[in-house]
Structure formats: C-alpha cells, structure tokens
Amino acid sequence: MLILSAMASKIKTLVSKKKKRYQEGGFDLDLTCKCNIDDNVIAMGFPAEKLEGVYRNHIDDVVKFFDSKHKDHFMIYNLCAERDYDHARFHERVRRFPFDDHNPPRLTEIKAFCEDVTQWLSKNNENVAAIHCKAGKGRTGVMITAYLLHSRRCPSAKDALEFYGKKRTYDEKGVTIPSQRRYVEYYGQLVNSGFKYQSTTLLLKSICFHPMPINTAATSPRIVIYQYNEDKVLHEVFTSELIELKKGVKCMYYKLTRPVSVTGDIKVEFSNPKMMKKDRIFTFWFNTFFVQKTSELDCETASLIPSVHSASSSELSVNDSANVINASEDSSEDYTLVLRKEELDKANKDKAHKIFPSDFKVIVNFKKLSQHSSNSVSPRPHSMSCHNAGIRLMGDIYRTNREHGYRTNQETGVANSDNEYPESETETEETDEEWEGCQTEI
C-alpha cells in the first residue's frame, strides 16, 4: 500500500510539471495557496475521480482539504467549459464561469467573475476562493490575475501576471498563451478607466502576414473567423477557401470581397485541414473595442512599425446603449490591429524561428461600421491577387501561373465545401507546427 501511495505521489508530481504543490498535513495536492496578497485566493487543478484521480487531484482529497482547512468558508470556482462534477461533494459551494481551454474568456465574463469573488471574500475575513480549470494554470491564471487588478492588489497587468507566475510555478511561467495575456491587459485597462467600455462594431476588410513563414509543412491555409452570437455561443462568421501556396513572395494578403461585421470578442484561426489533428497553424483573439484608429496598413508599411494591440486607458470611452456605431460617424475611418509573432497563439512557441521569422507580424485592417452598413458575411466568389505578379482574378480560385504556386481545388484534391471546418482542439499540450504560406487575396 505504501509503495502504491509513493508511486501515485510521483505520478502526480510529474503531471504537475513546474506547478507548485501543497504537501503539508498529509496532503499532496496540485494546489497553491496564497495566490493573492491577502492569502485568500487558491489556485488548483481539477478535482478528478476514478482513474484520473490517480494522477490529478482526487476529489476525495480536495473535499477533505477544504472541510478540514476552510470549513464553511470556501467557494470553488470551476472555469472548465468541458467538464463538471457533483457540486454536492463541496456542499453546493461551487460556481461556474466556463470557457474553453487555451482560449481567453469573454471580456464581460471576467468582470462578472471578479465581482462574484469580491462579494464572496468580503462576507467574512476567513473566506477563501479556490479557482481551478483542468490543469489549474492558464485559465485559472487569467481569472486570478484579473481579480488582482480588479481588487487593486496589483497596479498593472504586467505586475499581476508576474505575481501569479511566481506564486503558482517554479519557473514563473503562469499564463503563457498570448491571447490570454492580452485579455488580462485589456481588463487592466478597463479597471484603470473606471470600466468604461463601448460595444464596438467594425468591418474586417483584410488580413496580411509579413514576412512569409519559413517552413513548408503547411500548404493550404484557411482562415476562420469566430464571434459570439446572442446566446453567447461561439460560431463561425467567415470561412475562407483552401488555397495552395508556394514560396517566392514577400507577404500574404487576404482581402475579403465583402467585409465581415465583427463585434466584441473575436477569434481568428489559421488552419490546415491536411495536417489533420495538428490543423491549427496559429490563432489569436482580440476585442474590437481595443483596436486603434489608424491609417490602413499593408504588409510593407506594417513591418516598419511596432505592434499595437490595445488602446491606452486615456482613450477608453463608454456608451452602454451603443451596439453599433452611430450613423453620423464617418464609416470610412480605418482601424488596424498589428500583432507580432510573440503575440500569436502557437506561433509564439517557435522560439528557434524555424517556422516563423523573428519579425513575423499579422496585420488586420478594419473600417468602422456605420448604422447603414451590412452585417452579412462576405459571399463567394472571392478574388485573389499576387502583388509580385500583378495578377487579380474574380470568381472561383483557379490556376493562373504555375510559377506563382496557385492551383485549383480540383488539382489539389481539396473539397470546396463550406461544411469542411477544422476539428476543435483537444485538451493536450500545444506543440509547434511547421508550415508556409503565400500572398493571396480572398
């Protein structure tokens, strides 16, 4: 029995990796106390059952910990969208603020979470809030750092992220996914502005890369744009064609024939269905409220400027009743989002620059939407162009000059179907994926 217990403890430690464990009073849990300056916030891994409980926190041990250490004074916050457990095990002291692994939460959900934690902790000085996702690091870190900002325990997102990293892990790497860190920065700006926020609608016109990726593993990228509907469900609002890409051009430029209306929290995904499970090349999230007004940028001009992904707190304004821009505003105003390699999910993991150059950027151009603008998604046919060759074609994408690497769907054997979407990401460690692209317009 002692041998089995020792083996289980070793397995748990291996699964925890660089996260700090609670190993006191007979407990051995993937759990970190003192994640807040006031020592009343706890980060932990998912309370699992059956076989999973052998290598993660077993729910029996977690229940025992809270009943013995914080009896009648704990609240569990489950951030997992993919799973839950019997709340009765914790005497119904469980609240859910679910969002998907490897993604940020909706911006409004962060505020609701922070207000709930604040209310709970203010009821009694002995109260503690225990926050967990699956591994108890990324999603958990987003919400704890947001609470540190909300409660004014940390003056900036940078300070909050560093504080959490030091408390939760041995290598000080707490929240590492760029989009999750970006949303902590967003929330810090909202806190500093007095929560002035306006629901902002923009027309997404084009996306370009500069310079081109280095590796050739991916040859048929596809862009998918997601946003939340009225039921708070993430759904696709645009899916591009599959395009065969080759080397020989300096940048890739996607131009939507009819711009897509986007509002609030937006996910942009570059994928390659040919890569099967490893279909995502990179992704990024942003909130339209934080996109800055600027002149439209092409690949060349964007390469000369530093990245911009948020407005300063002095530029934030609020109009709670505005879901779209007033008709009197200039609908021709340009807005641009520029994200560097280290600000792109998955691309940031290419530390050796084997896949993406060190100065790789994504540039997204928008127009501000007037009340009379269309909300519909751009229809096919699309257009394709190559700046180096001066080619521009309307209608279905087809081969023009073989030396520029363009081929038809028939030649590549790729189905031209709106129903062919990339599979959703599994709950595994992300690994670098190699690919290359080519300049196009869609």
C-alpha positions in Angstrom: 0.0 0.0 0.0 2.8 2.4 0.9 4.5 1.5 -2.5 1.3 2.3 -4.4 0.9 5.6 -2.5 4.5 6.6 -3.3 4.0 5.8 -7.0 0.8 7.8 -7.1 2.6 10.7 -5.5 5.4 10.5 -8.0 2.9 10.4 -10.9 1.0 13.4 -9.6 4.3 15.4 -9.3 5.2 14.5 -12.9 1.8 15.6 -14.1 2.1 18.9 -12.2 5.3 19.7 -14.1 6.5 23.1 -12.9 3.5 24.0 -10.8 3.8 24.2 -7.0 2.1 21.6 -5.0 0.6 21.7 -1.5 2.4 19.0 0.5 1.5 19.6 4.1 -0.5 17.8 6.8 -0.7 14.6 4.9 -2.0 16.3 1.7 -0.3 16.1 -1.7 -2.3 18.3 -4.0 -1.8 20.3 -7.2 -2.9 23.3 -5.3 -1.2 26.7 -4.4 -2.4 28.8 -1.5 -1.5 32.5 -1.2 -2.2 33.3 -4.9 -3.4 36.7 -3.6 -1.6 39.3 -1.5 -4.2 38.7 1.2 -3.7 34.9 1.1 -7.4 34.2 0.5 -7.2 33.0 -3.2 -6.2 29.4 -4.1 -5.3 28.0 -7.5 -5.6 24.3 -8.0 -6.1 21.5 -10.6 -9.4 19.8 -11.4 -10.8 17.6 -8.6 -10.9 14.3 -10.5 -12.5 11.0 -9.8 -11.7 7.3 -10.6 -8.5 6.6 -12.5 -7.9 10.3 -13.3 -7.7 10.9 -9.6 -4.6 8.8 -9.5 -2.6 11.5 -11.4 -4.6 14.6 -10.7 -6.2 15.9 -7.5 -8.6 13.2 -6.3 -11.9 14.8 -5.4 -12.0 13.0 -2.1 -8.7 14.6 -1.1 -9.8 18.0 -2.2 -13.1 17.8 -0.2 -11.1 16.7 2.8 -8.7 19.6 2.4 -11.4 22.2 2.3 -13.5 20.6 5.0 -10.5 20.5 7.4 -8.7 23.7 6.5 -11.6 26.1 5.5 -14.8 24.5 6.7 -17.8 26.6 5.8 -15.6 29.3 4.4 -14.7 28.2 0.9 -16.1 28.7 -2.5 -15.0 26.7 -5.6 -14.9 28.4 -9.0 -14.9 25.9 -11.9 -13.6 27.5 -15.1 -13.8 24.3 -17.3 -16.3 24.5 -20.1 -15.7 20.9 -21.0 -16.5 19.2 -17.7 -18.0 19.4 -14.2 -18.6 17.3 -11.1 -21.2 16.8 -8.4 -21.4 20.1 -6.6 -22.9 18.3 -3.6 -19.4 16.9 -2.8 -18.5 20.5 -1.9 -21.8 21.2 -0.1 -23.0 23.2 -3.2 -20.2 25.7 -2.7 -19.4 25.7 -6.4 -19.8 28.4 -9.0 -19.1 28.1 -12.7 -17.6 30.6 -15.1 -16.7 28.3 -18.0 -14.6 29.0 -21.1 -12.5 26.7 -23.4 -9.0 25.6 -22.7 -6.2 27.5 -24.4 -8.6 30.5 -25.0 -9.5 33.7 -23.1 -12.9 34.2 -21.6 -15.4 36.7 -22.8 -14.4 40.1 -21.5 -17.7 40.6 -19.8 -17.3 37.3 -18.1 -14.1 38.4 -16.5 -15.8 41.3 -14.8 -18.7 39.1 -13.6 -16.2 36.6 -12.1 -14.2 39.3 -10.3 -17.4 40.9 -8.8 -18.5 37.4 -7.6 -15.2 36.7 -5.9 -15.1 40.2 -4.4 -18.6 39.7 -3.0 -17.7 36.3 -1.5 -14.5 37.3 0.1 -16.0 40.5 1.6 -18.6 38.5 3.5 -16.1 37.1 6.0 -12.4 37.6 6.6 -12.0 33.8 6.8 -13.5 33.2 3.4 -11.3 31.8 0.6 -11.9 31.5 -3.1 -10.5 28.4 -4.9 -10.2 28.7 -8.6 -9.5 25.8 -11.0 -9.6 24.8 -14.6 -8.2 21.5 -15.8 -4.5 21.9 -15.1 -5.0 24.8 -12.8 -2.6 27.2 -14.5 -3.6 29.0 -17.7 -7.3 29.7 -17.4 -7.0 29.8 -13.7 -4.2 32.4 -14.0 -6.3 34.6 -16.3 -9.0 34.9 -13.7 -6.8 35.3 -10.7 -4.6 38.0 -12.3 -7.8 39.8 -13.4 -9.0 39.6 -9.8 -5.7 41.1 -8.6 -6.3 44.0 -11.0 -10.0 44.3 -10.1 -9.2 44.4 -6.3 -6.3 46.8 -6.9 -3.8 44.4 -5.4 -1.6 44.8 -8.4 -1.2 48.2 -10.3 -0.7 46.7 -13.8 -1.3 43.6 -15.9 2.4 43.0 -16.1 2.7 43.1 -12.3 -0.3 40.8 -11.8 1.0 38.2 -14.4 4.4 38.2 -12.8 3.0 37.9 -9.3 0.8 34.9 -10.3 3.7 33.2 -12.2 5.9 33.4 -9.1 3.3 32.1 -6.8 1.9 29.3 -8.9 5.0 27.9 -10.7 8.7 27.3 -10.1 9.7 28.6 -13.5 7.5 31.7 -13.1 5.5 30.8 -16.3 1.9 31.1 -15.2 -0.2 32.5 -18.1 1.8 31.9 -21.3 -0.8 31.9 -24.1 -0.6 35.3 -25.8 -4.4 35.8 -26.2 -5.0 35.0 -22.6 -2.3 37.5 -21.5 -3.8 40.1 -23.9 -7.2 39.8 -22.2 -5.6 40.3 -18.8 -4.1 43.5 -20.3 -7.5 44.5 -21.6 -9.0 44.1 -18.2 -6.3 46.1 -16.6 -7.1 49.0 -18.9 -10.8 48.7 -18.1 -10.0 48.8 -14.4 -7.9 51.9 -14.8 -10.5 53.6 -16.9 -13.3 53.0 -14.4 -14.8 50.2 -16.6 -15.6 52.5 -19.5 -16.5 50.1 -22.3 -18.4 50.5 -25.6 -19.6 47.6 -27.7 -17.8 48.4 -30.9 -18.6 47.0 -34.4 -16.0 47.0 -37.1 -15.9 45.8 -40.7 -12.9 43.4 -41.1 -11.5 44.0 -44.5 -8.2 42.3 -44.8 -5.5 40.3 -43.1 -1.9 40.0 -44.1 1.3 38.4 -43.0 4.8 39.9 -43.2 7.3 38.4 -43.8 6.3 35.0 -45.0 6.7 31.9 -42.8 9.9 29.9 -43.3 8.8 26.3 -43.2 6.9 24.4 -45.9 4.9 21.9 -43.9 1.5 23.6 -44.4 0.4 24.3 -47.9 -3.3 25.0 -47.8 -4.2 27.5 -45.1 -7.7 28.5 -44.4 -9.0 31.5 -42.3 -11.9 31.0 -40.0 -13.3 34.0 -38.1 -15.5 33.4 -35.0 -17.6 35.6 -32.8 -20.3 35.1 -30.1 -23.9 35.1 -31.0 -26.8 36.4 -28.9 -26.8 33.1 -27.0 -23.2 33.6 -26.1 -22.2 30.7 -28.3 -19.0 31.0 -30.3 -19.8 30.4 -34.0 -18.2 30.9 -37.4 -19.0 34.1 -39.3 -16.5 33.6 -42.1 -14.5 30.7 -43.6 -12.1 31.3 -46.5 -11.4 28.9 -49.4 -8.5 26.5 -49.2 -5.6 27.9 -51.2 -2.5 26.2 -52.4 0.5 28.3 -51.5 4.2 28.3 -52.6 7.4 30.2 -51.9 8.6 33.2 -53.8 6.6 36.1 -52.4 7.3 38.5 -49.5 4.0 38.6 -47.8 0.5 37.1 -47.8 -2.5 39.4 -48.2 -6.1 38.2 -47.7 -8.8 40.7 -48.8 -12.4 39.9 -48.2 -14.5 40.9 -51.2 -17.3 41.9 -48.8 -16.0 42.8 -45.3 -17.3 40.9 -42.3 -19.0 42.7 -39.4 -17.4 41.8 -36.1 -18.3 43.0 -32.6 -16.7 42.3 -29.2 -14.6 39.2 -28.6 -13.3 37.8 -31.9 -11.2 34.7 -32.7 -9.2 34.4 -35.9 -7.9 30.9 -36.7 -5.4 29.9 -39.5 -5.7 26.2 -40.0 -4.6 23.5 -42.5 -7.0 20.5 -42.7 -4.3 18.5 -44.4 -2.5 18.5 -41.1 -5.3 16.5 -39.5 -5.1 16.8 -35.7 -2.4 19.4 -36.0 -4.6 21.6 -38.2 -4.2 24.9 -36.4 -1.3 27.0 -37.7 -1.9 29.8 -35.3 -4.8 31.7 -33.8 -5.4 34.9 -32.0 -8.2 36.6 -30.1 -8.9 40.3 -29.8 -11.8 42.6 -28.7 -12.9 45.2 -31.2 -13.2 47.9 -28.5 -9.4 47.9 -28.2 -8.5 48.2 -31.9 -6.9 51.5 -32.6 -7.9 54.1 -35.2 -5.1 54.5 -37.7 -4.3 54.6 -41.4 -4.8 51.4 -43.3 -1.6 49.4 -43.4 -0.3 47.0 -46.0 2.4 44.4 -45.3 5.3 46.6 -46.1 4.3 49.6 -44.0 3.2 47.5 -41.1 6.7 45.9 -41.0 8.2 49.3 -40.1 6.0 50.0 -37.0 5.9 48.4 -33.5 2.9 46.1 -32.7 -0.3 47.7 -31.5 -2.9 45.6 -29.8 -4.7 47.9 -27.4 -5.7 51.5 -26.7 -4.2 53.4 -23.8 -6.5 53.8 -20.8 -6.9 57.5 -21.6 -8.5 56.7 -24.9 -11.3 54.5 -23.5 -14.8 55.7 -23.6 -18.3 54.3 -22.8 -21.7 54.2 -24.3 -23.6 51.3 -22.9 -26.5 51.7 -25.2 -24.4 51.6 -28.4 -24.3 48.2 -30.0 -23.3 49.7 -33.4 -21.6 53.0 -34.4 -23.9 55.9 -34.9 -24.9 56.6 -38.5 -23.4 60.2 -38.2 -19.9 58.8 -37.6 -17.5 58.5 -40.5 -17.8 55.0 -41.8 -14.6 55.4 -43.8 -12.4 55.6 -40.7 -9.6 53.0 -40.7 -8.7 50.8 -37.7 -5.8 48.4 -37.6 -4.6 45.6 -35.3 -0.9 44.6 -35.6 0.3 41.5 -33.7 3.8 40.3 -33.5 4.9 36.7 -33.5 5.1 36.5 -29.7 1.5 37.8 -29.5 0.1 34.9 -31.7 -1.1 31.7 -30.1 1.1 28.7 -31.2 3.4 30.9 -33.3 4.9 32.2 -30.1 6.1 28.7 -29.3 8.6 28.8 -32.2 11.4 30.1 -30.1 14.1 29.0 -32.6 12.4 30.7 -35.5 12.3 27.5 -37.6 8.7 28.1 -38.7 8.2 31.9 -38.4 10.8 34.6 -38.8 11.5 36.6 -35.6 9.9 39.7 -37.1 6.7 37.9 -38.3 3.6 40.0 -37.9 -0.1 39.8 -38.7 -1.9 42.9 -39.8 -5.7 43.1 -39.7 -7.4 46.1 -41.3 -10.9 47.4 -40.5 -13.4 50.1 -41.3 -15.7 51.5 -38.7 -19.2 50.3 -39.3 -22.0 52.8 -39.8 -25.6 52.1 -39.0 -26.4 51.6 -42.7 -23.6 49.1 -43.3 -24.5 45.4 -44.0 -24.0 42.8 -41.3 -23.8 39.9 -43.7 -20.8 37.7 -44.2 -18.8 38.1 -47.4 -20.2 35.8 -50.1 -18.3 33.8 -52.7 -16.9 34.3 -55.3 -13.7 35.8 -53.9 -10.8 37.5 -55.5 -7.2 36.5 -55.5 -4.2 38.6 -56.3 -0.4 38.4 -56.2 1.5 41.7 -55.7 4.7 40.3 -57.2 3.0 39.1 -60.4 0.2 41.8 -60.7 -2.5 39.1 -61.0 -6.1 39.7 -60.0 -8.9 37.3 -60.7 -12.6 37.3 -59.9 -14.6 34.2 -59.4 -13.5 30.8 -58.2 -9.9 30.4 -57.4 -8.1 28.7 -60.2 -4.6 28.3 -61.5 -3.1 31.2 -63.4 0.6 30.9 -63.4 2.2 27.8 -62.1 5.4 29.6 -61.2 3.5 31.5 -58.6 2.1 28.4 -57.0 -1.6 28.8 -57.5 -3.6 25.6 -58.2 -7.3 24.8 -58.4 -9.2 22.8 -55.9 -9.5 20.1 -58.5 -5.7 19.9 -58.9 -5.0 19.7 -55.2 -7.9 17.3 -54.5 -9.3 19.7 -51.8 -13.0 19.9 -51.4 -14.6 23.3 -51.8 -17.2 22.9 -49.1 -18.5 25.4 -46.5 -19.1 22.4 -44.2 -15.4 21.4 -44.0 -14.2 23.1 -40.9 -11.1 22.2 -38.7 -11.7 20.0 -35.8 -11.7 21.6 -32.4 -8.6 21.5 -30.3 -8.0 18.6 -27.9 -7.0 19.1 -24.3 -3.3 18.5 -24.8 -0.1 20.4 -24.6 0.4 22.5 -27.7 3.3 21.7 -30.0 5.0 23.7 -32.7 3.6 23.1 -36.2 5.5 23.8 -39.3 4.1 25.4 -42.4 4.5 28.0 -45.0 2.1 30.3 -46.9 2.0 32.7 -49.9 0.5 36.0 -50.7 -3.2 35.9 -51.7 -6.4 37.8 -51.6 -9.7 36.2 -50.8 
